[in-house]
Amino acid sequence: MEDELIHVIASELITAEENKQSIERFTKHRYPDLSVEQAYHIQEALIQIKRMEGDTVVAPKMGLTSKAKWDQMGVDKPIYGFIFDSMRVEGDIEFDKYIHPKIEPEIGIVLTSDMQGPGVTKEDVLQNIEYVFSAVEVIDSRYTDFDFHLGDVIADNASSKGYIFSKEQISLDKIDLANETVQVTINDEIVAEGIGSNVLDHPAESIAALVNMLGANGQKVKKGEPIMTGGMTSAVLIEPGDVIKVTYSTLPTIEVAVK
């Protein structure tokens, strides 16, 4: 795929995001053979455009970290994307900034030192955790009805659009990452429940996968970055007027309204 076409597709995705108008997935008719490698090149172009427009990458995020999602998508490994400073949710979630937003509760992790693959293991990550925090990601695919194939979602920066981080930092000795539970309520109704082991069997395994995937491209996962390890539950659609409460067994609770 030529550089010019990569830039065109990346620009279309950014325009869809800015206009809050969904588009048909590229693999449906236009580029049915879009490969994973090509999709990551498009993601890189998208990130570069955002940086040129003055935005700043905050951290990497993992996607497709559920084995059930792998079966659904026909894949055998997760994907990654990046979150930007402009995606930070301050106060309420403003619904009109999105196309069709959903939320996912996550476990966030910060490392004590840089890590680079290949060959990084879960145990390596566990020896290198500075602290843990709770997080909510607001995902907002730019594709109509969240209809996408693997290449589409990679190109779309793994549906990244918003994030909320807890301010409290929890040390690793105070939490069992694999057995940390979460409950999501909307307007006092339980809509999702999950556990840390839903994230590639262990959130540290998710970070090891991230480090190794980025390492294949000569990139590092940096110390001090707030890494989002992946959804502990299925994504939940939200609407204006919703009051959301995300309650963890150890990590800080996150509460936010949608206006």
C-alpha positions in Angstrom: 0.0 0.0 0.0 1.5 3.3 -1.1 2.2 6.0 1.5 -0.3 8.4 -0.2 -3.1 5.9 0.2 -2.1 5.2 3.8 -2.3 9.0 4.5 -5.7 9.2 2.8 -7.3 6.5 4.9 -5.8 7.9 8.1 -7.2 11.3 7.2 -10.7 9.8 6.5 -10.7 8.3 10.0 -9.7 11.6 11.6 -12.3 13.5 9.6 -15.0 10.9 10.8 -13.9 11.5 14.4 -13.9 15.2 14.1 -17.3 15.3 12.3 -18.7 12.7 14.6 -20.0 10.9 11.6 -19.4 7.1 11.2 -18.1 5.6 7.9 -18.3 2.2 6.3 -15.5 -0.1 7.2 -12.7 -0.1 4.6 -12.6 -3.9 4.3 -16.3 -4.1 3.2 -15.8 -2.9 -0.3 -12.8 -0.6 -0.8 -9.9 -2.6 0.7 -11.1 -6.1 1.5 -7.6 -7.4 1.7 -6.3 -4.8 4.2 -3.6 -6.6 6.2 -2.6 -6.2 9.8 0.8 -4.7 8.7 -0.9 -2.1 6.5 -3.4 -1.3 9.2 -0.7 -0.5 11.7 0.9 1.8 9.1 -2.4 3.6 8.8 -2.5 3.9 12.6 1.0 5.3 12.6 0.0 7.9 10.0 -3.1 8.8 12.0 -1.0 9.3 15.1 1.5 11.4 13.2 -1.3 13.6 11.8 -2.7 14.2 15.3 0.8 15.1 16.6 1.2 17.6 13.8 -2.1 19.1 14.8 -0.7 19.7 18.3 -2.0 16.6 20.2 0.2 14.6 22.5 0.3 10.8 23.0 -0.3 10.0 26.7 0.1 6.2 26.7 -0.4 2.9 24.8 -3.6 0.9 25.2 -4.4 -2.7 24.6 -7.4 -4.0 22.7 -8.9 -7.4 21.9 -7.6 -8.8 25.2 -10.5 -11.2 25.7 -10.1 -14.8 24.4 -13.8 -14.8 23.6 -13.3 -11.7 21.5 -10.4 -13.5 19.7 -12.9 -16.2 18.7 -15.4 -13.7 17.5 -12.8 -11.7 15.4 -10.9 -14.8 14.2 -7.6 -13.7 15.7 -5.0 -15.2 18.0 -3.4 -12.1 19.6 -4.4 -8.7 20.9 -4.0 -5.3 19.2 -2.7 -2.0 20.5 -3.4 1.7 20.0 -2.7 4.9 21.8 -4.5 7.5 23.8 -4.0 11.2 23.5 -4.1 14.1 25.9 -7.2 15.5 24.1 -9.1 12.3 25.0 -9.0 13.0 28.7 -12.5 13.2 30.2 -12.7 16.1 32.6 -15.9 16.1 34.6 -18.9 14.6 32.8 -18.7 12.6 29.6 -20.0 14.9 26.9 -22.1 12.7 24.7 -22.1 15.1 21.7 -18.3 14.7 21.4 -18.8 11.1 20.3 -20.5 9.0 17.6 -21.8 6.0 19.6 -19.7 5.8 22.8 -19.2 2.7 24.9 -17.3 2.3 28.2 -15.0 -0.4 29.4 -13.5 -0.7 32.9 -9.8 -1.4 32.9 -6.8 -1.9 35.2 -4.1 0.6 34.5 -0.4 0.0 35.3 2.7 2.2 35.4 6.2 0.7 35.1 9.3 1.6 37.0 11.6 1.4 34.0 11.4 1.1 30.2 10.7 -2.3 28.7 11.4 -3.5 25.2 10.8 -6.9 23.5 11.1 -9.4 22.2 11.0 -12.1 24.9 9.4 -10.2 27.7 7.2 -12.3 30.0 4.5 -11.7 32.5 7.0 -12.3 35.3 9.3 -9.6 33.9 6.4 -7.2 34.0 5.5 -8.1 37.6 9.0 -7.3 38.6 8.7 -3.8 37.0 5.4 -2.4 38.2 5.5 1.0 40.0 1.8 1.2 40.8 -1.7 0.3 39.7 -4.8 2.5 39.1 -8.4 2.1 38.0 -9.4 3.4 34.6 -12.4 3.7 32.3 -12.0 3.9 28.6 -14.5 5.5 26.4 -14.4 3.7 23.0 -16.0 5.2 19.9 -15.4 3.3 16.7 -15.5 5.5 13.6 -17.3 2.7 11.8 -21.0 2.4 11.4 -22.6 0.2 14.0 -19.2 -0.8 15.4 -19.0 -3.1 12.3 -15.3 -3.7 11.6 -12.8 -6.4 10.8 -9.3 -6.7 12.3 -7.5 -4.3 9.9 -10.3 -1.7 10.2 -10.1 -1.5 14.0 -6.3 -1.4 14.1 -6.3 1.4 11.5 -8.8 3.3 13.7 -6.4 3.4 16.6 -8.3 0.6 18.4 -11.4 2.7 18.7 -9.7 5.1 21.2 -11.6 8.2 22.1 -11.7 8.9 25.9 -10.3 7.9 29.2 -10.7 8.5 33.0 -8.0 7.6 35.4 -8.2 7.4 39.2 -5.8 9.6 41.0 -5.0 7.1 43.8 -2.0 4.9 43.2 -2.1 1.3 44.5 1.1 -0.7 45.1 1.3 -4.1 43.6 1.5 -5.8 47.1 -2.0 -4.5 47.9 -3.7 -6.1 44.9 -4.2 -9.4 43.2 -4.3 -8.3 39.6 -5.8 -11.5 38.2 -8.5 -11.7 40.8 -9.4 -8.0 41.0 -13.1 -7.7 40.3 -15.2 -4.9 38.8 -18.9 -4.1 38.6 -20.4 -1.5 36.3 -23.7 0.0 37.1 -25.7 2.5 35.0 -28.5 4.4 36.8 -28.1 1.9 39.7 -28.6 -1.2 37.5 -25.7 -3.7 37.1 -24.8 -3.9 33.4 -21.4 -5.6 33.5 -19.2 -7.6 35.8 -15.6 -8.8 35.3 -12.3 -9.9 36.7 -8.7 -9.2 36.0 -8.1 -12.6 34.5 -10.5 -11.7 31.7 -7.5 -9.6 30.3 -5.3 -12.2 28.6 -5.6 -14.3 31.8 -3.6 -11.7 33.7 -3.1 -7.9 33.1 0.7 -8.3 33.3 0.4 -10.7 30.4 -1.3 -8.0 28.5 1.6 -5.6 29.1 4.1 -8.3 28.1 2.3 -8.8 24.8 2.3 -5.0 24.3 6.0 -4.8 25.0 6.8 -7.6 22.6 4.5 -6.2 19.8 6.0 -2.8 20.1 9.5 -4.3 20.3 9.1 -5.9 16.9 8.9 -2.3 15.6 11.9 -1.1 17.6 9.7 0.7 20.2 9.7 0.7 24.0 7.0 0.8 26.6 8.2 3.7 28.8 8.4 4.1 32.5 5.9 6.4 34.0 3.3 5.9 31.2 -0.2 5.0 32.4 -0.7 1.8 30.3 -4.3 0.6 29.8 -4.3 -3.2 29.9 -7.7 -3.9 28.2 -11.3 -4.2 29.1 -12.3 -6.4 32.0 -15.9 -6.6 30.7 -17.6 -6.3 27.4 -18.1 -2.7 26.3 -21.3 -1.1 27.5 -23.2 1.4 25.4 -23.9 4.7 27.1 -26.6 7.4 26.6 -27.1 11.0 27.8 -28.5 11.1 31.3 -26.7 8.0 32.4 -25.0 7.9 35.8 -22.1 5.4 35.7 -20.4 3.8 38.7 -17.4 1.5 38.3 -16.7 -0.4 41.5 -13.5 -2.5 41.9 -12.7 -4.9 44.7 -9.4 -3.1 45.6 -8.9 -0.2 43.2 -10.6 3.2 43.6 -14.2 3.5 42.4 -14.8 5.8 39.4 -18.1 7.6 39.0 -19.1 9.8 36.1 -22.3 11.1 34.4 -23.1 11.4 30.7 -24.6 14.7 29.7 
